[in-house]
Amino acid sequence: MWTVRETTAKSILTPVTGFLKEAGFTHSLTPARNCTYGCLYCYVPTMRLFGGLQREDWTHWGQFTTLKTNAAELLTRSRHAGQVIYCSPLVDPYQPTERERPLMPDILQELIRRPPAVFVFQTRGPLILRDIDLVRELAQASTVRISFSITTDRDDVRRRYEPHCESNQVRLRAIRQLRDAGLEVYATLAPLLPCNPEALAQLAIEASGRDLIGDPLHIRPTKAHGATTRETAFEVARRYGEEKWLEPQFQIEIVESITRRAKAAGLDFSVGPAGFGRLARLR
């Protein structure tokens, strides 16, 4: 089980750089430090100090989280008009500990009072359904998009790389429920884990009914600087003979396969800043 810690943050909205800035975001909102989903591939621990982490965070990734308990209070002191906010690049806002120690309802209440131009949830957590009424209320005052991560069509693969995440079926069902509630929800195929790419694309299209967004696993040959896939994911890939999913040419072929399947359905599939830029665009 995880340990939950608390801290008083000095700020809650951070101007973005790099990937997110290129995609069109202006700020990120990170309600905690260290994510209890603890996915084996997660790039965040590789950022270390540059991600605002402490040594214990990256050496014990997923074993605890540190909640920014004054996050909502900090939002009351700032104006959000015109901001394009990504929540969150460093922790899933609906990580498992959010169930017992909720921060997001108060954060959403403050955003409703002072709405930004665009607010994007990046999550793999069906717990967002708990807050669906607040999300819908925010969507009346702001452009709200939900980027819901679906990484594979195989639950055995999901258990290997994402042992603490909900099953694929539960996540796909959450996308459908968010869509049925009238919310703009995208199935985000990121990172692309071992899968049948066309089957994964079909499941994502059926659930969301929208263009697809995604990204292969980050690797140094294609991403020379910044965050990258954790070594633990490489170890699992070697153990199960899945190393090709971390090879540049094979990743290109998988992206092309998903792109063809999306086009056959009259939709698009985009990766990198171009793909995530769909989430940041103003109405």
C-alpha positions in Angstrom: 0.0 0.0 0.0 1.1 3.6 -0.6 2.2 6.2 1.9 0.4 9.6 1.6 2.3 12.7 2.6 1.3 16.3 2.6 3.1 19.6 1.7 2.2 23.2 1.4 3.1 24.4 -2.1 4.3 27.8 -3.0 2.5 27.8 -6.4 0.2 25.5 -8.3 0.3 26.8 -11.9 3.6 26.5 -13.8 4.4 28.1 -17.1 5.2 25.2 -19.5 8.2 24.7 -21.8 9.3 22.2 -24.3 6.8 19.6 -25.5 3.7 21.2 -23.9 4.6 24.7 -25.0 5.0 23.5 -28.6 1.6 21.8 -28.3 0.0 25.1 -27.4 -0.4 25.0 -23.6 0.5 27.9 -21.4 0.5 26.4 -17.9 0.4 23.0 -16.1 -1.4 22.2 -12.9 0.1 19.4 -10.8 -1.8 18.6 -7.6 0.8 16.2 -6.1 4.3 15.0 -6.4 5.0 11.3 -7.2 2.2 9.1 -8.7 0.9 6.0 -7.0 0.0 4.4 -10.3 3.8 3.8 -10.5 3.8 2.7 -14.2 7.0 1.0 -15.0 7.7 3.1 -18.1 6.8 6.5 -16.6 9.1 9.2 -17.9 8.6 11.6 -14.9 11.2 10.0 -12.6 13.9 10.5 -15.3 13.3 14.2 -15.1 14.6 14.2 -11.5 15.3 17.8 -10.2 14.1 19.3 -13.5 10.7 17.8 -12.8 10.6 19.4 -9.3 11.3 16.0 -7.7 13.3 15.1 -4.7 15.8 12.1 -4.7 13.3 9.9 -2.8 10.7 10.5 -5.5 12.7 9.0 -8.3 14.3 6.2 -6.3 10.9 5.1 -4.8 8.6 6.0 -7.7 5.0 4.9 -7.1 5.5 4.0 -3.5 4.2 7.2 -2.0 2.7 10.5 -3.1 3.0 14.0 -1.6 -0.2 16.0 -1.9 -0.2 19.7 -2.4 -3.0 20.3 0.2 -3.3 24.0 -0.5 -3.7 23.6 -4.2 -7.3 24.9 -4.3 -6.4 27.8 -2.0 -3.5 28.8 -4.3 -6.0 28.9 -7.3 -8.1 31.5 -5.4 -5.1 33.9 -5.6 -4.6 33.8 -9.4 -6.5 34.7 -12.5 -6.9 32.0 -15.1 -8.5 33.9 -18.0 -6.8 33.1 -21.2 -4.7 30.3 -19.8 -4.5 26.9 -21.5 -3.9 24.4 -18.6 -2.6 20.8 -18.8 -3.4 18.7 -15.7 -1.0 17.1 -15.3 2.4 16.3 -16.9 3.9 15.0 -13.6 1.2 13.0 -11.8 -2.2 11.5 -12.8 -4.8 13.8 -11.2 -6.9 10.7 -10.5 -4.2 8.5 -9.2 -5.3 5.8 -6.7 -4.8 7.9 -3.6 -7.2 10.5 -4.9 -10.0 8.2 -3.8 -9.1 8.4 -0.1 -7.6 11.9 -0.1 -9.4 13.9 -2.7 -7.9 17.2 -4.0 -9.6 17.5 -7.4 -13.2 18.4 -6.3 -11.9 21.6 -4.5 -9.6 22.4 -7.4 -12.5 22.1 -9.9 -14.7 24.3 -7.7 -12.0 27.0 -7.9 -11.6 26.6 -11.6 -15.4 27.0 -12.0 -15.2 30.3 -10.1 -12.3 31.5 -12.2 -12.3 29.5 -15.5 -9.3 29.3 -17.8 -9.6 29.4 -21.6 -8.9 25.6 -21.9 -8.5 23.0 -19.2 -7.2 19.5 -20.1 -7.3 16.4 -17.9 -4.6 13.9 -18.7 -5.6 10.7 -16.9 -6.0 6.9 -17.0 -8.1 7.0 -13.9 -11.9 6.1 -14.1 -12.2 8.0 -10.8 -12.8 11.1 -12.9 -16.3 9.8 -13.2 -16.8 10.7 -9.5 -16.4 14.4 -10.4 -18.4 14.3 -13.6 -20.9 16.9 -12.5 -18.1 19.3 -11.6 -16.3 18.6 -14.9 -19.5 19.3 -16.8 -20.1 22.5 -14.9 -16.5 23.7 -15.7 -17.2 22.8 -19.4 -20.0 25.4 -19.4 -17.5 28.1 -18.6 -14.3 26.8 -20.2 -13.2 24.5 -23.0 -12.7 21.2 -21.2 -11.0 18.2 -22.8 -10.2 14.8 -21.3 -7.3 12.9 -22.6 -7.8 9.3 -21.4 -4.8 7.0 -21.7 -5.3 3.6 -23.3 -2.0 2.0 -23.9 -2.7 -1.5 -25.2 -5.5 -3.9 -26.2 -3.9 -6.7 -24.1 -4.6 -6.9 -20.4 -1.6 -9.2 -19.8 0.6 -6.4 -21.2 -1.2 -3.8 -19.1 -0.5 -5.9 -16.0 3.2 -6.1 -16.8 3.8 -2.4 -17.4 0.9 -0.8 -15.5 0.3 -3.2 -12.6 -1.7 -0.7 -10.5 -3.9 0.7 -13.3 -7.4 -0.3 -14.0 -8.1 -2.9 -16.7 -8.5 -1.9 -20.4 -12.2 -2.7 -20.3 -12.8 -0.4 -17.3 -10.9 2.4 -18.9 -12.7 2.1 -22.2 -16.0 2.0 -20.4 -15.0 5.3 -18.6 -14.4 6.9 -22.0 -17.8 5.9 -23.2 -19.5 7.3 -20.0 -17.6 10.6 -20.3 -18.6 10.8 -24.0 -22.3 9.9 -23.1 -22.2 12.8 -20.6 -21.5 15.2 -23.5 -17.8 15.8 -22.6 -15.0 16.1 -25.2 -13.0 13.0 -24.4 -10.1 11.6 -26.5 -8.6 8.1 -26.4 -4.9 8.8 -26.1 -2.7 5.8 -27.1 0.3 6.8 -25.1 2.6 5.3 -24.6 2.1 2.6 -27.1 2.8 -0.7 -25.4 2.9 -4.1 -27.1 -0.5 -4.6 -28.8 -2.4 -5.4 -31.9 -2.3 -1.8 -33.2 -5.3 -2.0 -35.5 -7.4 -3.7 -32.8 -6.3 -1.0 -30.3 -7.2 1.7 -32.7 -10.6 0.2 -33.3 -11.4 -0.1 -29.6 -10.4 3.5 -29.1 -12.5 4.8 -32.0 -15.5 2.9 -30.8 -15.2 4.3 -27.3 -14.4 7.9 -28.1 -15.8 8.5 -31.6 -13.0 11.0 -32.2 -9.6 11.5 -33.8 -6.9 9.6 -31.9 -3.8 11.0 -30.2 -0.8 9.0 -29.2 3.0 8.5 -28.8 5.4 5.6 -28.8 7.5 4.9 -25.8 10.2 7.7 -25.5 13.6 6.5 -26.5 16.9 8.3 -26.9 17.4 7.7 -30.6 14.3 9.7 -31.3 14.3 12.0 -28.2 17.8 13.1 -27.6 17.0 15.4 -24.6 14.6 15.5 -21.7 12.5 12.8 -20.1 12.6 9.3 -21.4 11.3 5.8 -20.6 12.4 4.3 -17.3 14.9 1.5 -17.4 12.4 -0.8 -15.6 10.3 -0.9 -18.8 13.3 -1.9 -20.8 13.9 -4.7 -18.4 10.3 -6.0 -18.8 10.6 -5.7 -22.6 13.7 -7.8 -22.6 12.2 -10.4 -20.3 9.2 -10.9 -22.6 10.9 -10.5 -25.9 9.2 -7.1 -26.6 12.4 -5.0 -27.3 11.2 -4.1 -30.8 8.6 -1.7 -29.3 11.6 0.4 -28.2 13.1 0.5 -31.7 12.6 3.6 -33.9 11.7 1.9 -37.2 9.2 -0.5 -35.5 7.6 2.5 -33.8 7.2 4.2 -37.1 5.5 1.1 -38.5 3.1 0.9 -35.6 2.2 4.6 -35.9 1.5 4.1 -39.7 -0.7 1.1 -38.9 -2.8 3.0 -36.5 -3.0 6.0 -38.9 -4.3 3.7 -41.6 -7.0 2.3 -39.3 -8.1 5.8 -38.2 -8.3 7.1 -41.8 -10.4 4.1 -42.7 -12.9 5.4 -40.1 -12.7 8.9 -41.5 -10.5 10.0 -38.6 -6.9 11.1 -37.9 -4.1 9.8 -35.7 -1.4 12.3 -34.6 1.6 11.9 -32.3 3.9 14.2 -30.5 3.2 17.9 -30.0 1.0 17.9 -33.1 -1.3 15.2 -31.6 -1.4 16.8 -28.1 -2.0 20.2 -29.8 -5.5 19.0 -30.5 -6.1 19.2 -26.8 -4.8 22.7 -26.5 -6.6 24.5 -29.3 -9.0 27.3 -28.6 -12.5 27.1 -29.8 
